[in-house]
């Protein structure tokens, strides 16, 4: 069960955020993004989380995506090593927030030549699936695996061949259920789960987010929303359109623990 979250307000520089234009075209509008982020934080709070909402950092256009520079769990936190030059400095800016909740001996670091971003890390019970992508390399995975094994977790590497991060293409909803792309549906690592393939025109909705039993779903994807509701999950729908334009999804915007 989640009790806390860390978020960071979007900065005006987010119009220059990294994008593949996979989920949305055009530059985000700052005012709209700020309002959407406020709603996101309010939604987390309404679901029982205490949220530490960090101030915007204009030096880093993508810095609102706090999931990438750290991975958090009950026992420890891992500061990652983002692969892109424009984002690598974000790892230093998240440390003070992490230290509010974790002692120094609970904080670990991915070191070069290892690279990792939290969007590639998906936890299912006590097992981590870690995307091997342009952002997270084999060395990063091996370092991560060695760290989490100290706390009784296991980890499996999964190839990401479709785009940016693992959790853009597979998400665990709890109760054995996953939303997946057709490619991830064929991934042997996920064979044991109930997999629900999302239609091509609704791939962005794969990154829905279960918060203590309620699933937050991005607005505008009725088929995926119905799939989630038919599985018995209560849902909350929020508009995330401006973050989609710079490849940002729901989980990207918070660290939850």
N, C-alpha and C positions, 0 to 999 in steps of 0.2 A: 504493500500500500504506500502510495506517495503522500508525503506530508509537506514537502518543500519544493520550491522551484527557483531557479535563477533565470532571469531574462535580462535583455539589454534593449533600451529604446533605440529605434532606428535613427540613423543620422541623416542629415540632408545629402551627404555624399552617396547615399545608397543608390542614387540614379546611375552611379558608375560601378555598381556591383557586377561581379562576374556572372555571365549568363551564356547558356547554350541556346536560349530561346526555345527550349524543349517544351515548356509549360505555359509560356506566355510571351507575347511580342510587345515591343515598345519599352520605354523607360518608365519605371514606377513613379507615381506622383507622391511626393514626400508627405503632404498633409493627409492624403488618404491613407498612406501606409501607417502614419502615426496613429490615426484613429483606429485602424484595424488592429494595430498592436495593443492599443489600450483595451480593446474588446477582448483580445486574446488573453491578456493578463487578468481582466475581470472574470473571464470564463474559468481560468485556472483557480482563481480565488473562490468562485462560486462552487467549485467541486472540492473545496476543503484544503487547498494548498496555501501555505504561507509563501508569498512571492517576494524575492529580493529583485527589484527592477533597477538595474544599473543604468547610469546616465549614458547617453549617446556618446560615441567616440568618432569624431569626424576624420580621424586619421585612417580609419578602416571602414570602407564602404559596406562590407559584408558583416560587420561586427555584431549586428543584431542576431546573427545565427550562432548563438552561444553554444549550441550542441557540438559544434565542430572542434573547438580548442580544448575540450575536456570530455572525459567519460566518468560518470559518477555512479557509485553503487553504495550499499549500506556500509561496507567495510573500508572502502578506500576511494580515492579519486585519482585519475590518471590524466596528466596534462599531455595533450597530444603534440604532434609536430606537423602542422598543416603544410601541404606540399607546395602551395603557391606563394610566391614572394609577397604578394599584396595582402595575404592573410596570415603569414607566419607569425607576425608580431602580436596577433590576438592572444596567443598562448600566454604571453607575459601579463596581459591586461586582465585575464580571468583569475589569476592566482590569488589576489587579495580576497576576492569573493569566495573562492574555494576554501581559503584558510579560515573563514568565518564558521565553517562547519566541520572541517577536518584538521586534525593535528598534523604537524610536519611529518611524522613517521607514517601517516596514512596517505601521503601524497607521493605519487610516482610520476616519472617523466619518460616519454618516448624520445629517444636520442637519435640524431643523425648517425648513419644514413637512413634510419627508419623514418617513415612518414606515416601519419595517420590523421584522419578526421572522424569525428564522432558520428557523422551521418552514415558511416560505413559499419557502425557497431549496433547490433540488435541482440537484446537479451531475451532469452526464453527460459524461464525458471532459473536454473543455475548454469545455463549454457549460453555462450556468446557465439553468434554468427558474425563473422567479420568480412566485409567486402574487400576483395583484392581489386583495386581500381586505380585510376590515375592519381587518386588522392591518398590511398593507403597501400603501401607496398608490402612485400613479403617480410622484410626485416622489421617493419613496424608491427606487423601481425605477430611475429615470433616474440618480440619484446612484450607486447600486450599479453600474449598467452602465458608467458613466464610469470608475469605479475599476478594475473587473476588466479592462476593455479595455486598461489600461496594462500588464497582465501576460499578454496574449495570449488572454484568454478572450472569449467572446461571451455574450450574454444575450437571452432572450425572455421577455416578460410573458405570463402565462397567467391567465385569469379563474378565480377560485375562487367558485363559486356555491352550494356544498353545505354549507359549515360553516366551521370555523376556519382551518386552514392547508392549503396545497397538498399537503404530504406526508402528510396524513390520507387523501388520495384518489388519489394516484398515488405510486408509489415505484419507483426504478430498482434492479434487482437485479444489474446488470452483464450482460455478454454479450448486450446488446440486448434484454433482457427487462424488462418492467414489470408490476407489479400495478396495476390501475385499477378505478375505479367505472365503471358504464355511461356516466355523463356524461363522464368523462375519456377513455373509450374513443373517444368521438366528437370529441375535441379535435384539430384539425388539427396542432397542434404536435407531437403524439406519433404521427403516422401512420406514421413510418418504423420504429417499434419493434414487437417482438413483444409484444402486449398481452394480458394474462390478466385477464379480468373476474372480480372477486371477488363472491361471492353476498351479497345484502343482509344476511343474518344473520351475516356474517363480515367486515364492512367494517373493523372495528378491526384486523384482521390485515394489511390493506394496508401498514400501517407496520411492516413487517419490515425488518431491517437487515443488510446484507451487510458483514461484517468480514473482509477479506482472504480472501474466497472462501467463508466459512461464513456462513450466514444465520441470524440470531437471530429467532425467531418467537414472538409472544405465545401463551401457553397457552390452549387451549380452542377452537381453530379448525382442526379436523382436515382440512377440505376444502382450505383454503389451504395448510396444511402439506404435504399430499400434492402439490398443484400445484408447490410449490417443490422438493420432493424429486424429483418426476418430471422436473423440469428438470435434475437432476443436482447440485444444490447440497447439500453437507453442511449439516445444520441443528442448532441448539440451541434448545430450547424453555424459556422462562422465564415465570413468572407476573408479570403487570404490572397485576393487577386494581385495586389501590388508586389507581394513577396514572390509569387509564382513567376513574375517577369524576370527575376534574377535568381531563378532556380531554387527558391526557398520554399520549404514545405512546413507543415505544422510542427513536426517534431524538432525541426531545425531551430525554432525560436525559443527553446527552453532546455534547461537541464533539470531533470526531475528526479527526486530521490526521497 
